[in-house]
Amino acid sequence: MRYFLYILSLFFLLTSCSNQQARKPVSYTENSFIKESIERNKKLIANEEKLIDDIIKKDTLKEYIASSKGYWYKYETKIEDVLPNPKRGDIAYFDYEIKNLMNQIIYTKAELKPQEYYVDKENILMGLRDGIKLMKQGETVTFLFPSHMAYGYRGDTDKIDSNQPIICTVTLNEIKVDSLNTEN
């Protein structure tokens, strides 16, 4: 019996030490998923930009400004005085409403309530994060945000759908300057 166990152990030892190599994982060198995703996003952005461009062309009474971040805006109320813009660390107090591109209200100012935002220190809508820094106290600005500057592919999980461009009208009521901030 001992001899049999010895031979059995030797057999397992020899078969487990063979020169077999592990299988390599299957990999795709094409990156077809990424390429398809890029193409899909390019088409989505082009379609949204066309819809926004149509809105801008129809609104002949206002001048729209294209931002370097990929959204457009117009002044409803513009302050010509030399006043500071909100900077990192300041507190911006603002009201806003959100509409779809057909100008139908999604969220009213009352629903969204007055906002207190610590500039660049809190997470808010990507477009608003940049847009508020363009404003002066007392100004009202309407922003046209493509979906990637708004709520993106997820939406807001309530009233704003996936990949939905939006219109935000923002009134900057007050700026409290961060006295400790050396950037101001």
N, C-alpha and C positions, 0 to 999 in steps of 0.2 A: 504494500500500500504506500509506503514511504517512497519507494522507487517510482511509482506511478505519479505521485504528487510532484516529485522532483522533475520528471519529464514534462508533465503538464505545465509547470511553472516555467521551465526552460522554453517550451513551445510558445507561451504567451509573451515571454520576454523577447524572443526572436521575431515574432510577428509584429509586435508593437514598435520595434526599433527599425522597421524597414525605411527605405528612403522615399516614402511617399511625401509629397508636398501638399500643403493645404491649398484648397481651391481659392483662386482669386475672386474677389467680388465682381459681379457684372457691372461694368461702368459704361456710360453713354458718353461718347466724345463729342457728340453733336450739340449738346446743350439745347436741344430743340424746345424744351419747355421754356427756357429763359428767352430764347429768340421769339417764340410765339407770344410770350407775355409782353415783351418789349413792343412788338408790333401791335398788339391789342391796346396797350397803353397809348401808343402814338395815335392810333385811330380815335380813341376816346378823347384825348386832349384836343385833337384837331376838330372833332365834332363839337366839343364844348366851346372852343374858341370861336367857331363859326356862329353858334347860338349867341354868344356874348357880343360878337361883332355886329350881328343883326340888331341887337338891343341898342348898341351905341349908335349905329346908323339911323335908327328911328328917332332917337332923342336928339333932335337938331338944336334944342335950346341950351344944352349944356356941353361943356368941353370935358372929355374924358382924358385921363392921364394913364398911360401904361406904366406900371411899376416894373422895377428890375426883377421882382420876385415872381412875376407871371400872373398878376391880377390887374384890374383896371379900377379907377375910382373917379368920382366927380364931387365937387364941392356943392353942397346945398346951401351952406352958410360958411363964408370964408372970412377970416379975420386978417385984415391987412396990417395991423399993428405988429411991431416986433415983439413977439412973445416967445418964451421957450417951448420947445417940444418935449414931451416926456422922454426921459432917458432911463437907463438901467438903474433900478433901485427906487425911482420915483413911484408915487402911488397915483394911478389914473382912475378917476371916477367917471364912469360913462354909462349911458343908456343905449340900447340898440334893439333893433327888430330884425327878423330874418324873413325873407321872401324867397319864393322859387323864381325861376327865370320868366315865368308868365305873370310876375308881379302879384302873386297871391300870397298873403301872409301865412307863414308857417308858425312863427312865434311872435307874439306882440311884445312891446316894451314892458307891459304889465306882467306878462308871463315870465319874461327873462329877468325882471327886477333890476334896479340900479346895481351896477357892478363896481367892485373895488379890485383893482388889478395892480399888483406889484410888478412893474415893468421888467420884463426879462427874467423874473424870478419865480413866475408861476406858469403853469401850463394852461394855455387857452388856445382857441382856434388859431391855427398857424397864420392865416391871413390877417387876423386881428392883431396878433402879436407884432407883426410888422407895420400894419396900417395905423395903429394908434400912435406910433412914434412919428408919423408924418403930420399929425394933427396939432393944433393949438387949442388952448382952453376956449370954449365957446363955439367951436366949429362943429358943423354937422357934415359928414361925408358919407356918400353911398359907395360901397365897394361891390364889385362884381368878382366873385371868387369862383374859379374853376374848382371842381371837386377835390383835386389834390391840395388846394389851399384851404379847403373847408373841412369836411368830415371824412373825405377819402372813401376808400372801398367799403368801409364799415357802416357809414352813416352815423347817426347819433343813437341808433337802436330804439328810436321813438318815432318822430315825425319826418326825419330827413333820411331819404333812401340812400342806398349804396351808390357811390359815384354821382352824387347830385350836386351840380353847381348851384350857388346861392347868391342872393343879393342881401347885403347887410347895410343898414343905415345906422350910423353911429353918431352920437352926440357926446363930445368930450366936455363934461361939466366942470371938472376941476383937476388940477395937477398939484399934488403935494410933493415938493422937491425934497429929495433925500439929502439932508444937511451933511451927512457923513460921506456922501458920494463925491469923490474927487473928479469924476468925469464931468460934472455939471459946471 
